[in-house]
Amino acid sequence: PDMLAKLEAAATGLNGSNRSFGSGDLMYQGDVDKWRKLANSLMLRLGMRLVKVDPGAAQSWVQKAIAGGTMESNDDIAYIPHNDPSGWRNGNGSVFLADRSPRLSEFFVNWMVGHSDPRLYVYGQSPVAGSDPVGMPNGRITGGSDPANGIENHSSWVSCDSGAEPCGMDVYMVPNDVLKGQDDPMFFMTYAEVELLKAEAAQRGWHSGDAGTHYANGVRAAMEYLSMYGAAGDIPGDAIDAYLTANPYDPGDGLKMINEQLWAAVLLNEYEAFANWRRTGYPELVPVNYPGNVTGGTIPRRLRYRENEAVANPDNYNAAVAAQGPDEFTTRVWWDR
């Protein structure tokens, strides 16, 4: 609630009469009105975060955010541009280039394939041109002491000894090269997310807009903004139209459809994907269980504090644990209860 109050104060204070930082503003180049829309859009996101713990407050903040004016197009997206030669580098790109092991997950690839989603080959690429899209199964590892959990024992594994190509880890889709640029933009909040959150608000009866219209706007925006990665991210308009025709909004399955699309739209904003999954339960992920895992076969709900925190900062650590619950991966944060 304190964060929401601060966003409300910021949104109220931001208007055309404010002085700006001009070209020193990396996000919006001095456009104060876009900052106001971002404040309200963040209010919408955080308001929705209260759905489980305080639905009444959630509805109030969501309605206040929408009334205040949120993002209206992809021109309002909150992102930081990067320029590799200057040293301002995209963190995701740096990780992908330094660690060549990332693969797209089996769950994600199967969802994309099942929906004939044109984003699949923007997000990822198959190791060999023309090969079928295959995602790496969740919970499998490339090494370790438990052979049963080794990736080589999964049904999709193709042994290199067989002479087949591709084989080994090369069977699985990797992040597309277009996502690996150190000069790629880093997205913090998108118009697509705003429209999908509005769709949920309408589905819940909190917003007079049409849920189906907001859903379609969100899906379209999520596909169109990928062009900000360059020409390789362009998805033709007719492909987007065909996707929406094949995947029309169904009010009877609305919350699931909306939040699965939000999950797909925030692929490289893993913090938000994790938070929204905890809030909604979508997509319906299947936990991985194996001997010795620390959560008893359930998906973690939070991160633990560093081990030295209890020693170096015992008073605050103990106060936090008393207020939040046990310092365990399975303890839910306050809005996830």
LUMMAR-707600 format. One record per residue: x, y, z of N, C-alpha, C in turn. Coordinates in steps of 0.2 Angstrom, whole numbers, plus 5000, padded with zeros to 4 digits. Atoms other than C-alpha are relative to their C-alpha. Example, Ala and Ser with C-alpha at 12.3 -4.5 7.8 and 13.67 -1.06 7.14 Angstrom:
BEGIN
500449945000506249785039500450065000499649944999506849955036499650055003
END
This chain:
BEGIN
500449945000500050005000500450065000499649945000501450125004500350014993499749995007502250094986499450034996500649985004500450124979499950075001500149934998500250284988500650054997499549965003501950344982499950014993500150005007501550304964499450054999500649955001499850404966500350075001499749934999500850554973500450024994499649985006502050544958499650014994500549995006500650524945499750075001500449945000499750674952500550064999499549955001501350774953500350014993499749995007501950744935499550034995500449965005501150864923500450044995499649965005501650964908500450065002499649944998502251104918500649995004499450024996503551004927500650014995499450005004505351034921500349935000499850065001506150884914500850004999499350015001507950814912500250004993499950005007507750824893500449944998499650065003509050714884500449965005499750044994509750664901499649945002500550054998508150554903500149954995499950065005508650384896499449974998500650045001506950314897499550044995500549965004505850454890500250064997499749945003506950594884499750065002500349934997506150724895499250004999500750005001504350674891499649995007500350014993503450704908499449965000500750035000501750644902500149924999499850075000502550474898500249975007499850024994503250464915499349995005500650004997501450504922499649934998500350075002500750354912500449945003499650064997502150244918499849995007500150014993501750284936499349975001500750035000499850244933500049934998500050075002500350084924500349965005499750044995501450024938499550005006500550014995500050064950499549954998500450055003498949954939500349935002499650064998500249814941500049985007500050014993500449834959499349995003500750014998498549854962499849934999500250075001498249684954500449955004499650044996499649614965499649985007500450004994498349634979499449955000500650035002497049524971499849945006500150054996497249374983499950025008499949984993497649464999499550055002500549954999496449614998499650024994500349985006495249614983499750075000500349935000494349774988500550054999499549955001495949874989500349994993499750015007496549794973499550034995500549975005494949844964500150085000499949934999495150024971500650034997499449985003496950044966500049994992500050025007496649964949499550064996500549955003495150084945500350075000499749935000496150234951500650014995499550005005497650184940499750014993500350005007496550164924499750074999500349935000495650334928500550054999499549955000497250424930500450004993499750005007497850364912500749965000499450045001499050224908500350004993499750005007500150184893499449994995500550005005499150204877500249964993499850035006500250124864500849975001499450024999501950044861500550065001499649945000502650224860500250015008500049994993502450224879500449955004499750054997503450074883500650035004499549984995504650094898500649954999499550045002506350034892500750045000499349975000508250074893500349984994499650025005509150084877500849985002499350024999510950014876500450014994499649995005512450054866500749965002499550054998513749914867500750045000499449975000515250014861500250055006499949954995514950144875500149975007499950034993514950014889499349995003500750014997513050024892499749944996500150065004512649844888499349975003500650044998511049734889500249945005499850054996511149624904499949934998500250075003510249474896500449984995499650025005511249484881500749985002499450024997512849484891500049935003500150074997512249324900500049954995500150055005511749234885500749994996499450005003513449274877500549965004499550034996514449224892499949935002500250074998513449064896499649974994500350035006513048964880499649945001500450064999512048834889499250015000500749995000510348924890499649974994500450035005508948834881499350025002500749994999507048864879499749945004500350054996506048764891499549964996500550045003504948614885499350035001500649974999503448694893499850064995500149935004503648864884500049984993500050025007504048784867499449974998500750045001502548664868499450055000500549955000501448814873500050044993499949965006502048914858499849964994500250055006501848764846499349995000500750015000500148724852499650064998500449945002499548904849500250024993499849985007500448914832500350075001499849934998501249074840500650024995499449985005502349174827500650035004499449984996503449234842500549955001499550054998504249064844500750014996499450005003505549094831500350075000499749944998505849274837500449995007499750014994506149214854500649945000499550055001507149054849500149984993499850025006507948964836500249925001499850075000508248774832500749994998499250005001510048714832500149984993499950015007509848654814499450024996500549975004508848744801499549944998500550055003507248654797499849945005500250054995507248544813499450025004500649994996505748524824500250045006499849974994505648644838499949965007500050044994506048554854500350045006499849964994506148634872500449955005499650054995507348564886499549995005500450024994506348474899500250035006499949974994506148564915500349955006499750044995507148494930500549954998499450045002508448404920500650045000499449974999510248434922500549974995499450035004511848414912500549975003499550034996512848344926499749995007500250014993512748294944500049935002499950074997512648144955499449964999500650045000510848084951499949984993500050025007510947994934499250004998500750005002509047974934499750074998500249935002508848164933500450034995499549975005510248184920499650014993500349985006509648264904500049944995499950055005510348114894499549945001500550054999508948004902499350024999500649985002507548104896499849974993500250035006506448034882500250044993499949965006506848184870500850004999499350005001508748154872500249964994499750045006509648104856500849995001499350014998511348024860500450014994499649995006512748084849500449944998499850065002513347904849499649974994500450035005511947864837500250034993499849975006512647974824499550054997500649965002511048074823500250085001499949934999511148264820499350045000499549984994510748364830499949955005500050044994511148274846500250035006499849974994511448304864499650065002500449944999511048474870499850044994500249965006510948534852499349984998500750015002509248454851499550065002500549954997508448594861500150074997500049935003508048774855500450045005499649954997509148914860499750074999500349935001508749094863500350034993499849975007508749184846500650055001499549955000510249284841499850075001500349935000509149434840499950035008500149994992508949424860500750015003499350004997510849414863500450064999499649945001511349584857500150045006499949964995512249684870499850085000500349935001511449844862499349995000500750015000509749774864499750045005500349964995508449874874499849955006500250044995507949814891499350035002500749984999506049824894499849995008500350004994505349864911499349995001500750015000503549884908499850014993500249995007502649864891499250025000500749995001500949924884499649945000500450065000500549744881499849985007500250024994500649704899499450045003500549964998499549854903499349984997500750025003498149804891499849935002500250064998498249624897499750015008500249994993498049684915499350045000500749975001496549794909499549954998500450055002495849644901499749965007500250034994495849554918499650045004500449964996495149704927499350004997500750005003493649704914499749935002500250074998493549514917499749995007500250014993493349534935499450055002500549954999492049674933500250075003499749944997493249814939500150064995499849955005493349904923499550004994500550005005492049954910500249984993499850025007493049914895499949934999500250075002492849754885500649965001499550044999493949614891500349974993499850025007494049544873500450044996499649955003494649704866500750015003499449994996495949734879500549944999499650065001496549554877500350004993499750005007496749574858500550054999499549945000497649744860500649985003499450024997498849664872500449954996499650055004499249514861500350034994499749975006499449624846500650045002499549964998500549744856500649965002499450044998501649604863500349974994499750025006501949544845500450064996499749945004502249714837500650035004499549964997503449784850500749964999499450035001504749644846500450034995499749975005505149744831500650055003499549954997506149854843500749965001499450045000507449714843500350004993499749995007507749754824499549964996500450045005507049674808499949935002500150074999507249504814499449995005500550004996505949544827499350014997500649985004504649594814499549944999500550055002503049494814499550034996500449975005501949534799499350015003500649994997500249604803499549954999500550065002499249464794500249945004499950064995500149334805499750025007500349984994499549434820499349995000500750005001497849444813499749925000500150075000497849254810500049975007499950034994498449214827499450025005500649984996497049314835499349974998500650045002495749234824500049935002500050074998496349064829500049995007500050004993496549104847499550065003500549954998494949214851499950005007500150004993494549274868499449965002500650044997493449154878499950025007500149974993492649244894500049945005500150064995492349064901500749985002499350024999494249044901500550065001499649945001494749224902500650015004499449994996495949234917500549964998499450055002496949084911500350034993499749985006497049154893500450075001499749934999497449334899500749995003499450014996498849274911500549964997499550045004499649144899500350054995499849955004499749284887500550055003499649954996500549404900500749965001499450044999501849264904500450004994499750005006502249244886500350074998499849935002502449434884500650035004499549974996503649464898500649945000499550055000504849324893500750025003499449984997506449424897500050045006500149974994505749504912499849945005500150064996505849344923499750025007500349984994505449444939499350015000500749995001503749494933499649944998500450065002503349324925499949965007500050044994503749244942499550035005500549974995502749374952499349994997500750015003501249354940499749935001500250074999501249164941499849995007500250014993501249174960499350035002500749974999499749294959499449974997500550035003498749204947499949924999499950075001499349024946500049984992500050015007499449044927500750024997500350065003500148964917500149945005500050064995499848794926500649964999499350035001501648744928500049935004499950064996502048564933500650005004499450004996503248554947500449944999499550055001504848444946500249975007499850034993505148324960500549954999499450055001506748224962500349995007499750014994507648144977500550065002499649954998508448274988499950074999500149935001507648434982499750035006500049974994507448564995499250035001500749984999505548604992499549955000500550064999504748434993499650004993500350015007504348444974499550054999500449945002503448614974500450054997499749955003503848764965500250065005499949954995504748894975499650065000500449944999503749054981500450065001499549944999505249164985500749985001499350014999507049174987500250005008499850004993507949145004500550065001499549954999509049275012500749965000499350035000510949245010500249975007499950044994511649125023500350055005499649964995512749255031499650065003500549954998511249375034499950005007500250014993510749295050500650025005499449994996512549315057500250075000499849935001512949485050499550055002500649964999511249565053499549975004500550044997510349465066499450035002500649964998509149595073499550014995500549995006508449635056499849944997500150065003508549465050499449965004500550034996507549395065499350045000500649965000506249535064499749994993500350015007506049505045499649935000500350075000505749315048499450005004500649994996504549355062499450024997500549975004503549465051499849964994500150035006503649365035499949925000500050075000503749185040500649975000499450035000505049055040500450024993499649985005506549095029500149934995500050065005506148955016499850024993500249995006505948944998499249994999500750015001504148885000499550055004500449954996503549035012499850054995500249955004502449145003500050075002500049934999502649335002499350025002500749984997501249435010499450014995500649995005500249464994499949934997500150065003500349284989499749955005500350044995499349215003499349995000
END
